[in-house]
Amino acid sequence: MRAVITVIGKDNVGILAKVSSVCTKYNANVIEVTQSVLQDMFAMIMLADISSLNDDFVKLADEMTALGDELKLSIHTMHEDIFNSMHKI
């Protein structure tokens, strides 16, 4: 099982580290990351293995949302199954 985590907002030092540390707290293994900085805007998509989570997925997603609020970023965490269903033609 995997999760797709997206982050969008004004660029700042340590965004990747802070998002990764929440993944570490929940034992979500970061598999792949792509990020871009366009002028002062930060955009990132992260794929994380959540098959060995040490807590509920909803708690992970809620903590990511709270981190986004704290950093004034949009952080969205979606289970891969939902992501695939939304993007299926």
PDB file of N, CA, C and O in Angstrom:
ATOM      1  N   MET A   1       0.837  -1.176   0.000  1.00  0.00           N
ATOM      2  CA  MET A   1       0.000   0.000   0.000  1.00  0.00           C
ATOM      3  C   MET A   1       0.883   1.241   0.000  1.00  0.00           C
ATOM      4  O   MET A   1       1.922   1.299   0.658  1.00  0.00           O
ATOM      5  N   ARG A   2       0.430   2.229  -0.762  1.00  0.00           N
ATOM      6  CA  ARG A   2       1.202   3.455  -0.856  1.00  0.00           C
ATOM      7  C   ARG A   2       0.280   4.661  -0.690  1.00  0.00           C
ATOM      8  O   ARG A   2      -0.941   4.561  -0.817  1.00  0.00           O
ATOM      9  N   ALA A   3       0.900   5.794  -0.403  1.00  0.00           N
ATOM     10  CA  ALA A   3       0.187   7.057  -0.300  1.00  0.00           C
ATOM     11  C   ALA A   3       0.859   8.073  -1.201  1.00  0.00           C
ATOM     12  O   ALA A   3       2.073   8.042  -1.401  1.00  0.00           O
ATOM     13  N   VAL A   4       0.053   8.974  -1.741  1.00  0.00           N
ATOM     14  CA  VAL A   4       0.551  10.082  -2.540  1.00  0.00           C
ATOM     15  C   VAL A   4       0.395  11.339  -1.687  1.00  0.00           C
ATOM     16  O   VAL A   4      -0.704  11.669  -1.242  1.00  0.00           O
ATOM     17  N   ILE A   5       1.503  12.028  -1.468  1.00  0.00           N
ATOM     18  CA  ILE A   5       1.500  13.250  -0.656  1.00  0.00           C
ATOM     19  C   ILE A   5       1.905  14.399  -1.570  1.00  0.00           C
ATOM     20  O   ILE A   5       2.966  14.365  -2.192  1.00  0.00           O
ATOM     21  N   THR A   6       1.046  15.421  -1.646  1.00  0.00           N
ATOM     22  CA  THR A   6       1.361  16.592  -2.463  1.00  0.00           C
ATOM     23  C   THR A   6       1.523  17.803  -1.559  1.00  0.00           C
ATOM     24  O   THR A   6       0.812  17.964  -0.566  1.00  0.00           O
ATOM     25  N   VAL A   7       2.467  18.642  -1.924  1.00  0.00           N
ATOM     26  CA  VAL A   7       2.743  19.869  -1.162  1.00  0.00           C
ATOM     27  C   VAL A   7       2.868  21.015  -2.156  1.00  0.00           C
ATOM     28  O   VAL A   7       3.624  20.932  -3.124  1.00  0.00           O
ATOM     29  N   ILE A   8       2.119  22.086  -1.908  1.00  0.00           N
ATOM     30  CA  ILE A   8       2.172  23.266  -2.768  1.00  0.00           C
ATOM     31  C   ILE A   8       2.138  24.509  -1.895  1.00  0.00           C
ATOM     32  O   ILE A   8       1.351  24.589  -0.951  1.00  0.00           O
ATOM     33  N   GLY A   9       2.991  25.479  -2.207  1.00  0.00           N
ATOM     34  CA  GLY A   9       2.971  26.740  -1.476  1.00  0.00           C
ATOM     35  C   GLY A   9       4.239  27.535  -1.691  1.00  0.00           C
ATOM     36  O   GLY A   9       5.060  27.210  -2.548  1.00  0.00           O
ATOM     37  N   LYS A  10       4.381  28.561  -0.912  1.00  0.00           N
ATOM     38  CA  LYS A  10       5.556  29.434  -0.992  1.00  0.00           C
ATOM     39  C   LYS A  10       6.787  28.656  -0.511  1.00  0.00           C
ATOM     40  O   LYS A  10       6.747  27.992   0.525  1.00  0.00           O
ATOM     41  N   ASP A  11       7.862  28.747  -1.264  1.00  0.00           N
ATOM     42  CA  ASP A  11       9.089  28.031  -0.928  1.00  0.00           C
ATOM     43  C   ASP A  11       9.682  28.542   0.384  1.00  0.00           C
ATOM     44  O   ASP A  11       9.636  29.734   0.687  1.00  0.00           O
ATOM     45  N   ASN A  12      10.233  27.616   1.142  1.00  0.00           N
ATOM     46  CA  ASN A  12      10.872  27.925   2.414  1.00  0.00           C
ATOM     47  C   ASN A  12      11.861  26.809   2.736  1.00  0.00           C
ATOM     48  O   ASN A  12      11.739  25.704   2.208  1.00  0.00           O
ATOM     49  N   VAL A  13      12.811  27.080   3.572  1.00  0.00           N
ATOM     50  CA  VAL A  13      13.817  26.094   3.948  1.00  0.00           C
ATOM     51  C   VAL A  13      13.177  24.984   4.790  1.00  0.00           C
ATOM     52  O   VAL A  13      12.419  25.269   5.717  1.00  0.00           O
ATOM     53  N   GLY A  14      13.476  23.738   4.474  1.00  0.00           N
ATOM     54  CA  GLY A  14      13.118  22.613   5.319  1.00  0.00           C
ATOM     55  C   GLY A  14      11.787  21.948   5.062  1.00  0.00           C
ATOM     56  O   GLY A  14      11.371  21.102   5.854  1.00  0.00           O
ATOM     57  N   ILE A  15      11.100  22.295   3.984  1.00  0.00           N
ATOM     58  CA  ILE A  15       9.791  21.690   3.731  1.00  0.00           C
ATOM     59  C   ILE A  15       9.915  20.179   3.572  1.00  0.00           C
ATOM     60  O   ILE A  15       9.192  19.423   4.221  1.00  0.00           O
ATOM     61  N   LEU A  16      10.821  19.740   2.717  1.00  0.00           N
ATOM     62  CA  LEU A  16      10.998  18.303   2.489  1.00  0.00           C
ATOM     63  C   LEU A  16      11.367  17.591   3.786  1.00  0.00           C
ATOM     64  O   LEU A  16      10.856  16.505   4.061  1.00  0.00           O
ATOM     65  N   ALA A  17      12.229  18.178   4.568  1.00  0.00           N
ATOM     66  CA  ALA A  17      12.649  17.569   5.833  1.00  0.00           C
ATOM     67  C   ALA A  17      11.480  17.433   6.811  1.00  0.00           C
ATOM     68  O   ALA A  17      11.347  16.413   7.487  1.00  0.00           O
ATOM     69  N   LYS A  18      10.643  18.454   6.883  1.00  0.00           N
ATOM     70  CA  LYS A  18       9.515  18.412   7.824  1.00  0.00           C
ATOM     71  C   LYS A  18       8.468  17.387   7.403  1.00  0.00           C
ATOM     72  O   LYS A  18       7.938  16.657   8.241  1.00  0.00           O
ATOM     73  N   VAL A  19       8.172  17.331   6.122  1.00  0.00           N
ATOM     74  CA  VAL A  19       7.218  16.334   5.628  1.00  0.00           C
ATOM     75  C   VAL A  19       7.792  14.927   5.822  1.00  0.00           C
ATOM     76  O   VAL A  19       7.076  14.017   6.239  1.00  0.00           O
ATOM     77  N   SER A  20       9.070  14.750   5.521  1.00  0.00           N
ATOM     78  CA  SER A  20       9.719  13.448   5.702  1.00  0.00           C
ATOM     79  C   SER A  20       9.734  13.019   7.163  1.00  0.00           C
ATOM     80  O   SER A  20       9.608  11.831   7.461  1.00  0.00           O
ATOM     81  N   SER A  21       9.888  13.973   8.077  1.00  0.00           N
ATOM     82  CA  SER A  21       9.932  13.605   9.499  1.00  0.00           C
ATOM     83  C   SER A  21       8.568  13.121   9.989  1.00  0.00           C
ATOM     84  O   SER A  21       8.496  12.271  10.877  1.00  0.00           O
ATOM     85  N   VAL A  22       7.484  13.656   9.417  1.00  0.00           N
ATOM     86  CA  VAL A  22       6.156  13.120   9.765  1.00  0.00           C
ATOM     87  C   VAL A  22       6.032  11.697   9.231  1.00  0.00           C
ATOM     88  O   VAL A  22       5.485  10.827   9.909  1.00  0.00           O
ATOM     89  N   CYS A  23       6.532  11.455   8.029  1.00  0.00           N
ATOM     90  CA  CYS A  23       6.528  10.086   7.486  1.00  0.00           C
ATOM     91  C   CYS A  23       7.303   9.150   8.403  1.00  0.00           C
ATOM     92  O   CYS A  23       6.853   8.038   8.678  1.00  0.00           O
ATOM     93  N   THR A  24       8.455   9.589   8.873  1.00  0.00           N
ATOM     94  CA  THR A  24       9.275   8.775   9.774  1.00  0.00           C
ATOM     95  C   THR A  24       8.525   8.453  11.061  1.00  0.00           C
ATOM     96  O   THR A  24       8.560   7.320  11.541  1.00  0.00           O
ATOM     97  N   LYS A  25       7.849   9.450  11.615  1.00  0.00           N
ATOM     98  CA  LYS A  25       7.085   9.264  12.861  1.00  0.00           C
ATOM     99  C   LYS A  25       6.058   8.135  12.718  1.00  0.00           C
ATOM    100  O   LYS A  25       5.819   7.390  13.668  1.00  0.00           O
ATOM    101  N   TYR A  26       5.457   8.011  11.540  1.00  0.00           N
ATOM    102  CA  TYR A  26       4.422   6.996  11.310  1.00  0.00           C
ATOM    103  C   TYR A  26       4.955   5.748  10.611  1.00  0.00           C
ATOM    104  O   TYR A  26       4.179   4.866  10.242  1.00  0.00           O
ATOM    105  N   ASN A  27       6.267   5.668  10.429  1.00  0.00           N
ATOM    106  CA  ASN A  27       6.916   4.535   9.777  1.00  0.00           C
ATOM    107  C   ASN A  27       6.482   4.381   8.317  1.00  0.00           C
ATOM    108  O   ASN A  27       6.384   3.265   7.806  1.00  0.00           O
ATOM    109  N   ALA A  28       6.227   5.504   7.656  1.00  0.00           N
ATOM    110  CA  ALA A  28       5.921   5.509   6.228  1.00  0.00           C
ATOM    111  C   ALA A  28       7.236   5.711   5.483  1.00  0.00           C
ATOM    112  O   ALA A  28       7.923   6.712   5.683  1.00  0.00           O
ATOM    113  N   ASN A  29       7.575   4.769   4.637  1.00  0.00           N
ATOM    114  CA  ASN A  29       8.847   4.808   3.922  1.00  0.00           C
ATOM    115  C   ASN A  29       8.716   5.620   2.636  1.00  0.00           C
ATOM    116  O   ASN A  29       7.925   5.271   1.759  1.00  0.00           O
ATOM    117  N   VAL A  30       9.480   6.691   2.522  1.00  0.00           N
ATOM    118  CA  VAL A  30       9.452   7.524   1.319  1.00  0.00           C
ATOM    119  C   VAL A  30      10.136   6.755   0.189  1.00  0.00           C
ATOM    120  O   VAL A  30      11.309   6.394   0.286  1.00  0.00           O
ATOM    121  N   ILE A  31       9.387   6.515  -0.874  1.00  0.00           N
ATOM    122  CA  ILE A  31       9.881   5.739  -2.006  1.00  0.00           C
ATOM    123  C   ILE A  31      10.441   6.648  -3.092  1.00  0.00           C
ATOM    124  O   ILE A  31      11.512   6.404  -3.647  1.00  0.00           O
ATOM    125  N   GLU A  32       9.685   7.704  -3.377  1.00  0.00           N
ATOM    126  CA  GLU A  32      10.075   8.583  -4.479  1.00  0.00           C
ATOM    127  C   GLU A  32       9.592   9.998  -4.188  1.00  0.00           C
ATOM    128  O   GLU A  32       8.536  10.203  -3.590  1.00  0.00           O
ATOM    129  N   VAL A  33      10.394  10.975  -4.625  1.00  0.00           N
ATOM    130  CA  VAL A  33      10.051  12.384  -4.443  1.00  0.00           C
ATOM    131  C   VAL A  33      10.402  13.139  -5.712  1.00  0.00           C
ATOM    132  O   VAL A  33      11.466  12.936  -6.298  1.00  0.00           O
ATOM    133  N   THR A  34       9.509  13.998  -6.124  1.00  0.00           N
ATOM    134  CA  THR A  34       9.819  14.949  -7.170  1.00  0.00           C
ATOM    135  C   THR A  34       9.379  16.315  -6.670  1.00  0.00           C
ATOM    136  O   THR A  34       8.292  16.471  -6.115  1.00  0.00           O
ATOM    137  N   GLN A  35      10.235  17.293  -6.875  1.00  0.00           N
ATOM    138  CA  GLN A  35       9.911  18.639  -6.413  1.00  0.00           C
ATOM    139  C   GLN A  35      10.443  19.664  -7.392  1.00  0.00           C
ATOM    140  O   GLN A  35      11.422  19.435  -8.102  1.00  0.00           O
ATOM    141  N   SER A  36       9.765  20.803  -7.406  1.00  0.00           N
ATOM    142  CA  SER A  36      10.187  21.919  -8.252  1.00  0.00           C
ATOM    143  C   SER A  36       9.981  23.207  -7.490  1.00  0.00           C
ATOM    144  O   SER A  36       9.074  23.327  -6.666  1.00  0.00           O
ATOM    145  N   VAL A  37      10.836  24.162  -7.778  1.00  0.00           N
ATOM    146  CA  VAL A  37      10.661  25.510  -7.264  1.00  0.00           C
ATOM    147  C   VAL A  37      10.555  26.416  -8.479  1.00  0.00           C
ATOM    148  O   VAL A  37      11.490  26.520  -9.273  1.00  0.00           O
ATOM    149  N   LEU A  38       9.409  27.071  -8.619  1.00  0.00           N
ATOM    150  CA  LEU A  38       9.156  27.984  -9.723  1.00  0.00           C
ATOM    151  C   LEU A  38       9.077  29.377  -9.133  1.00  0.00           C
ATOM    152  O   LEU A  38       8.095  29.734  -8.482  1.00  0.00           O
ATOM    153  N   GLN A  39      10.128  30.170  -9.369  1.00  0.00           N
ATOM    154  CA  GLN A  39      10.301  31.468  -8.728  1.00  0.00           C
ATOM    155  C   GLN A  39      10.260  31.260  -7.217  1.00  0.00           C
ATOM    156  O   GLN A  39      11.230  30.743  -6.663  1.00  0.00           O
ATOM    157  N   ASP A  40       9.183  31.639  -6.521  1.00  0.00           N
ATOM    158  CA  ASP A  40       9.143  31.421  -5.070  1.00  0.00           C
ATOM    159  C   ASP A  40       8.090  30.390  -4.671  1.00  0.00           C
ATOM    160  O   ASP A  40       7.747  30.273  -3.495  1.00  0.00           O
ATOM    161  N   MET A  41       7.571  29.634  -5.660  1.00  0.00           N
ATOM    162  CA  MET A  41       6.546  28.620  -5.387  1.00  0.00           C
ATOM    163  C   MET A  41       7.169  27.223  -5.348  1.00  0.00           C
ATOM    164  O   MET A  41       7.957  26.853  -6.218  1.00  0.00           O
ATOM    165  N   PHE A  42       6.798  26.459  -4.323  1.00  0.00           N
ATOM    166  CA  PHE A  42       7.306  25.107  -4.109  1.00  0.00           C
ATOM    167  C   PHE A  42       6.205  24.119  -4.475  1.00  0.00           C
ATOM    168  O   PHE A  42       5.051  24.309  -4.091  1.00  0.00           O
ATOM    169  N   ALA A  43       6.549  23.074  -5.210  1.00  0.00           N
ATOM    170  CA  ALA A  43       5.610  22.000  -5.545  1.00  0.00           C
ATOM    171  C   ALA A  43       6.331  20.669  -5.379  1.00  0.00           C
ATOM    172  O   ALA A  43       7.447  20.487  -5.866  1.00  0.00           O
ATOM    173  N   MET A  44       5.670  19.732  -4.677  1.00  0.00           N
ATOM    174  CA  MET A  44       6.299  18.429  -4.443  1.00  0.00           C
ATOM    175  C   MET A  44       5.236  17.332  -4.500  1.00  0.00           C
ATOM    176  O   MET A  44       4.112  17.505  -4.029  1.00  0.00           O
ATOM    177  N   ILE A  45       5.617  16.216  -5.080  1.00  0.00           N
ATOM    178  CA  ILE A  45       4.820  14.992  -5.015  1.00  0.00           C
ATOM    179  C   ILE A  45       5.714  13.924  -4.411  1.00  0.00           C
ATOM    180  O   ILE A  45       6.833  13.695  -4.870  1.00  0.00           O
ATOM    181  N   MET A  46       5.203  13.276  -3.377  1.00  0.00           N
ATOM    182  CA  MET A  46       5.957  12.243  -2.668  1.00  0.00           C
ATOM    183  C   MET A  46       5.130  10.957  -2.689  1.00  0.00           C
ATOM    184  O   MET A  46       3.918  10.986  -2.479  1.00  0.00           O
ATOM    185  N   LEU A  47       5.788   9.847  -2.941  1.00  0.00           N
ATOM    186  CA  LEU A  47       5.160   8.535  -2.880  1.00  0.00           C
ATOM    187  C   LEU A  47       5.756   7.816  -1.677  1.00  0.00           C
ATOM    188  O   LEU A  47       6.976   7.697  -1.558  1.00  0.00           O
ATOM    189  N   ALA A  48       4.887   7.337  -0.784  1.00  0.00           N
ATOM    190  CA  ALA A  48       5.354   6.687   0.441  1.00  0.00           C
ATOM    191  C   ALA A  48       4.710   5.316   0.599  1.00  0.00           C
ATOM    192  O   ALA A  48       3.514   5.148   0.360  1.00  0.00           O
ATOM    193  N   ASP A  49       5.513   4.340   1.001  1.00  0.00           N
ATOM    194  CA  ASP A  49       5.018   3.001   1.321  1.00  0.00           C
ATOM    195  C   ASP A  49       4.399   3.064   2.712  1.00  0.00           C
ATOM    196  O   ASP A  49       5.082   3.381   3.686  1.00  0.00           O
ATOM    197  N   ILE A  50       3.101   2.760   2.806  1.00  0.00           N
ATOM    198  CA  ILE A  50       2.408   2.832   4.100  1.00  0.00           C
ATOM    199  C   ILE A  50       1.989   1.455   4.602  1.00  0.00           C
ATOM    200  O   ILE A  50       1.132   1.348   5.480  1.00  0.00           O
ATOM    201  N   SER A  51       2.586   0.404   4.051  1.00  0.00           N
ATOM    202  CA  SER A  51       2.203  -0.954   4.447  1.00  0.00           C
ATOM    203  C   SER A  51       2.646  -1.295   5.867  1.00  0.00           C
ATOM    204  O   SER A  51       2.122  -2.241   6.455  1.00  0.00           O
ATOM    205  N   SER A  52       3.594  -0.553   6.431  1.00  0.00           N
ATOM    206  CA  SER A  52       4.082  -0.834   7.791  1.00  0.00           C
ATOM    207  C   SER A  52       3.796   0.320   8.746  1.00  0.00           C
ATOM    208  O   SER A  52       4.549   0.535   9.695  1.00  0.00           O
ATOM    209  N   LEU A  53       2.716   1.067   8.505  1.00  0.00           N
ATOM    210  CA  LEU A  53       2.390   2.182   9.399  1.00  0.00           C
ATOM    211  C   LEU A  53       2.245   1.683  10.836  1.00  0.00           C
ATOM    212  O   LEU A  53       1.737   0.588  11.077  1.00  0.00           O
ATOM    213  N   ASN A  54       2.699   2.503  11.783  1.00  0.00           N
ATOM    214  CA  ASN A  54       2.577   2.141  13.187  1.00  0.00           C
ATOM    215  C   ASN A  54       1.351   2.792  13.840  1.00  0.00           C
ATOM    216  O   ASN A  54       1.173   2.717  15.056  1.00  0.00           O
ATOM    217  N   ASP A  55       0.511   3.431  13.020  1.00  0.00           N
ATOM    218  CA  ASP A  55      -0.717   4.058  13.507  1.00  0.00           C
ATOM    219  C   ASP A  55      -1.689   4.137  12.335  1.00  0.00           C
ATOM    220  O   ASP A  55      -1.382   3.662  11.242  1.00  0.00           O
ATOM    221  N   ASP A  56      -2.831   4.719  12.550  1.00  0.00           N
ATOM    222  CA  ASP A  56      -3.875   4.803  11.544  1.00  0.00           C
ATOM    223  C   ASP A  56      -3.500   5.782  10.424  1.00  0.00           C
ATOM    224  O   ASP A  56      -2.923   6.837  10.690  1.00  0.00           O
ATOM    225  N   PHE A  57      -3.822   5.439   9.186  1.00  0.00           N
ATOM    226  CA  PHE A  57      -3.546   6.295   8.035  1.00  0.00           C
ATOM    227  C   PHE A  57      -4.194   7.665   8.182  1.00  0.00           C
ATOM    228  O   PHE A  57      -3.609   8.676   7.794  1.00  0.00           O
ATOM    229  N   VAL A  58      -5.397   7.702   8.740  1.00  0.00           N
ATOM    230  CA  VAL A  58      -6.111   8.973   8.913  1.00  0.00           C
ATOM    231  C   VAL A  58      -5.323   9.917   9.820  1.00  0.00           C
ATOM    232  O   VAL A  58      -5.304  11.127   9.593  1.00  0.00           O
ATOM    233  N   LYS A  59      -4.675   9.368  10.842  1.00  0.00           N
ATOM    234  CA  LYS A  59      -3.854  10.205  11.733  1.00  0.00           C
ATOM    235  C   LYS A  59      -2.666  10.796  10.980  1.00  0.00           C
ATOM    236  O   LYS A  59      -2.331  11.966  11.166  1.00  0.00           O
ATOM    237  N   LEU A  60      -2.035   9.993  10.136  1.00  0.00           N
ATOM    238  CA  LEU A  60      -0.940  10.488   9.299  1.00  0.00           C
ATOM    239  C   LEU A  60      -1.438  11.626   8.410  1.00  0.00           C
ATOM    240  O   LEU A  60      -0.809  12.681   8.336  1.00  0.00           O
ATOM    241  N   ALA A  61      -2.561  11.411   7.740  1.00  0.00           N
ATOM    242  CA  ALA A  61      -3.109  12.428   6.842  1.00  0.00           C
ATOM    243  C   ALA A  61      -3.471  13.700   7.608  1.00  0.00           C
ATOM    244  O   ALA A  61      -3.219  14.809   7.135  1.00  0.00           O
ATOM    245  N   ASP A  62      -4.059  13.535   8.785  1.00  0.00           N
ATOM    246  CA  ASP A  62      -4.432  14.702   9.594  1.00  0.00           C
ATOM    247  C   ASP A  62      -3.210  15.481  10.057  1.00  0.00           C
ATOM    248  O   ASP A  62      -3.223  16.712  10.077  1.00  0.00           O
ATOM    249  N   GLU A  63      -2.150  14.760  10.429  1.00  0.00           N
ATOM    250  CA  GLU A  63      -0.933  15.450  10.867  1.00  0.00           C
ATOM    251  C   GLU A  63      -0.270  16.189   9.698  1.00  0.00           C
ATOM    252  O   GLU A  63       0.278  17.275   9.881  1.00  0.00           O
ATOM    253  N   MET A  64      -0.321  15.604   8.511  1.00  0.00           N
ATOM    254  CA  MET A  64       0.218  16.298   7.335  1.00  0.00           C
ATOM    255  C   MET A  64      -0.579  17.571   7.057  1.00  0.00           C
ATOM    256  O   MET A  64       0.001  18.612   6.749  1.00  0.00           O
ATOM    257  N   THR A  65      -1.889  17.492   7.162  1.00  0.00           N
ATOM    258  CA  THR A  65      -2.731  18.675   6.958  1.00  0.00           C
ATOM    259  C   THR A  65      -2.404  19.752   7.983  1.00  0.00           C
ATOM    260  O   THR A  65      -2.304  20.931   7.646  1.00  0.00           O
ATOM    261  N   ALA A  66      -2.238  19.338   9.243  1.00  0.00           N
ATOM    262  CA  ALA A  66      -1.897  20.290  10.308  1.00  0.00           C
ATOM    263  C   ALA A  66      -0.532  20.928  10.054  1.00  0.00           C
ATOM    264  O   ALA A  66      -0.351  22.121  10.297  1.00  0.00           O
ATOM    265  N   LEU A  67       0.425  20.142   9.569  1.00  0.00           N
ATOM    266  CA  LEU A  67       1.735  20.683   9.232  1.00  0.00           C
ATOM    267  C   LEU A  67       1.602  21.719   8.125  1.00  0.00           C
ATOM    268  O   LEU A  67       2.242  22.770   8.166  1.00  0.00           O
ATOM    269  N   GLY A  68       0.772  21.417   7.141  1.00  0.00           N
ATOM    270  CA  GLY A  68       0.541  22.366   6.070  1.00  0.00           C
ATOM    271  C   GLY A  68      -0.043  23.674   6.589  1.00  0.00           C
ATOM    272  O   GLY A  68       0.364  24.755   6.163  1.00  0.00           O
ATOM    273  N   ASP A  69      -0.993  23.572   7.506  1.00  0.00           N
ATOM    274  CA  ASP A  69      -1.577  24.779   8.099  1.00  0.00           C
ATOM    275  C   ASP A  69      -0.511  25.591   8.833  1.00  0.00           C
ATOM    276  O   ASP A  69      -0.458  26.816   8.724  1.00  0.00           O
ATOM    277  N   GLU A  70       0.332  24.885   9.578  1.00  0.00           N
ATOM    278  CA  GLU A  70       1.400  25.543  10.345  1.00  0.00           C
ATOM    279  C   GLU A  70       2.395  26.264   9.432  1.00  0.00           C
ATOM    280  O   GLU A  70       2.851  27.365   9.740  1.00  0.00           O
ATOM    281  N   LEU A  71       2.724  25.628   8.306  1.00  0.00           N
ATOM    282  CA  LEU A  71       3.717  26.181   7.385  1.00  0.00           C
ATOM    283  C   LEU A  71       3.093  27.042   6.282  1.00  0.00           C
ATOM    284  O   LEU A  71       3.794  27.560   5.413  1.00  0.00           O
ATOM    285  N   LYS A  72       1.766  27.187   6.334  1.00  0.00           N
ATOM    286  CA  LYS A  72       1.035  27.946   5.304  1.00  0.00           C
ATOM    287  C   LYS A  72       1.237  27.329   3.913  1.00  0.00           C
ATOM    288  O   LYS A  72       1.485  28.023   2.927  1.00  0.00           O
ATOM    289  N   LEU A  73       1.118  25.984   3.879  1.00  0.00           N
ATOM    290  CA  LEU A  73       1.222  25.210   2.647  1.00  0.00           C
ATOM    291  C   LEU A  73      -0.030  24.363   2.490  1.00  0.00           C
ATOM    292  O   LEU A  73      -0.748  24.113   3.457  1.00  0.00           O
ATOM    293  N   SER A  74      -0.282  23.928   1.278  1.00  0.00           N
ATOM    294  CA  SER A  74      -1.334  22.945   1.047  1.00  0.00           C
ATOM    295  C   SER A  74      -0.664  21.574   1.000  1.00  0.00           C
ATOM    296  O   SER A  74       0.080  21.270   0.067  1.00  0.00           O
ATOM    297  N   ILE A  75      -0.935  20.744   2.019  1.00  0.00           N
ATOM    298  CA  ILE A  75      -0.400  19.379   2.033  1.00  0.00           C
ATOM    299  C   ILE A  75      -1.589  18.429   2.016  1.00  0.00           C
ATOM    300  O   ILE A  75      -2.447  18.469   2.898  1.00  0.00           O
ATOM    301  N   HIS A  76      -1.625  17.575   0.998  1.00  0.00           N
ATOM    302  CA  HIS A  76      -2.728  16.630   0.837  1.00  0.00           C
ATOM    303  C   HIS A  76      -2.156  15.219   0.792  1.00  0.00           C
ATOM    304  O   HIS A  76      -1.227  14.939   0.035  1.00  0.00           O
ATOM    305  N   THR A  77      -2.714  14.341   1.601  1.00  0.00           N
ATOM    306  CA  THR A  77      -2.251  12.949   1.678  1.00  0.00           C
ATOM    307  C   THR A  77      -3.394  12.045   1.239  1.00  0.00           C
ATOM    308  O   THR A  77      -4.476  12.071   1.825  1.00  0.00           O
ATOM    309  N   MET A  78      -3.149  11.247   0.206  1.00  0.00           N
ATOM    310  CA  MET A  78      -4.204  10.414  -0.352  1.00  0.00           C
ATOM    311  C   MET A  78      -3.715   8.973  -0.505  1.00  0.00           C
ATOM    312  O   MET A  78      -2.606   8.729  -0.980  1.00  0.00           O
ATOM    313  N   HIS A  79      -4.552   8.034  -0.100  1.00  0.00           N
ATOM    314  CA  HIS A  79      -4.242   6.619  -0.282  1.00  0.00           C
ATOM    315  C   HIS A  79      -4.163   6.333  -1.785  1.00  0.00           C
ATOM    316  O   HIS A  79      -4.949   6.868  -2.567  1.00  0.00           O
ATOM    317  N   GLU A  80      -3.233   5.508  -2.168  1.00  0.00           N
ATOM    318  CA  GLU A  80      -3.015   5.200  -3.581  1.00  0.00           C
ATOM    319  C   GLU A  80      -4.281   4.669  -4.260  1.00  0.00           C
ATOM    320  O   GLU A  80      -4.535   4.990  -5.420  1.00  0.00           O
ATOM    321  N   ASP A  81      -5.071   3.869  -3.558  1.00  0.00           N
ATOM    322  CA  ASP A  81      -6.296   3.315  -4.159  1.00  0.00           C
ATOM    323  C   ASP A  81      -7.278   4.430  -4.542  1.00  0.00           C
ATOM    324  O   ASP A  81      -7.900   4.377  -5.603  1.00  0.00           O
ATOM    325  N   ILE A  82      -7.410   5.426  -3.682  1.00  0.00           N
ATOM    326  CA  ILE A  82      -8.283   6.548  -3.983  1.00  0.00           C
ATOM    327  C   ILE A  82      -7.717   7.349  -5.160  1.00  0.00           C
ATOM    328  O   ILE A  82      -8.447   7.733  -6.074  1.00  0.00           O
ATOM    329  N   PHE A  83      -6.405   7.590  -5.118  1.00  0.00           N
ATOM    330  CA  PHE A  83      -5.740   8.324  -6.196  1.00  0.00           C
ATOM    331  C   PHE A  83      -5.980   7.632  -7.531  1.00  0.00           C
ATOM    332  O   PHE A  83      -6.341   8.279  -8.514  1.00  0.00           O
ATOM    333  N   ASN A  84      -5.779   6.318  -7.567  1.00  0.00           N
ATOM    334  CA  ASN A  84      -5.967   5.560  -8.817  1.00  0.00           C
ATOM    335  C   ASN A  84      -7.414   5.591  -9.286  1.00  0.00           C
ATOM    336  O   ASN A  84      -7.676   5.713 -10.483  1.00  0.00           O
ATOM    337  N   SER A  85      -8.352   5.481  -8.356  1.00  0.00           N
ATOM    338  CA  SER A  85      -9.770   5.518  -8.728  1.00  0.00           C
ATOM    339  C   SER A  85     -10.157   6.879  -9.296  1.00  0.00           C
ATOM    340  O   SER A  85     -10.946   6.955 -10.237  1.00  0.00           O
ATOM    341  N   MET A  86      -9.613   7.944  -8.737  1.00  0.00           N
ATOM    342  CA  MET A  86      -9.934   9.284  -9.209  1.00  0.00           C
ATOM    343  C   MET A  86      -9.375   9.566 -10.594  1.00  0.00           C
ATOM    344  O   MET A  86      -9.924  10.385 -11.331  1.00  0.00           O
ATOM    345  N   HIS A  87      -8.285   8.892 -10.955  1.00  0.00           N
ATOM    346  CA  HIS A  87      -7.608   9.184 -12.213  1.00  0.00           C
ATOM    347  C   HIS A  87      -7.780   8.067 -13.254  1.00  0.00           C
ATOM    348  O   HIS A  87      -7.038   7.994 -14.233  1.00  0.00           O
ATOM    349  N   LYS A  88      -8.762   7.212 -13.023  1.00  0.00           N
ATOM    350  CA  LYS A  88      -9.045   6.132 -13.961  1.00  0.00           C
ATOM    351  C   LYS A  88     -10.058   6.631 -14.989  1.00  0.00           C
ATOM    352  O   LYS A  88     -11.038   7.292 -14.646  1.00  0.00           O
ATOM    353  N   ILE A  89      -9.808   6.309 -16.227  1.00  0.00           N
ATOM    354  CA  ILE A  89     -10.724   6.745 -17.301  1.00  0.00           C
ATOM    355  C   ILE A  89     -11.697   5.637 -17.600  1.00  0.00           C
ATOM    356  O   ILE A  89     -12.556   5.788 -18.468  1.00  0.00           O
TER     357      ILE A  89
END
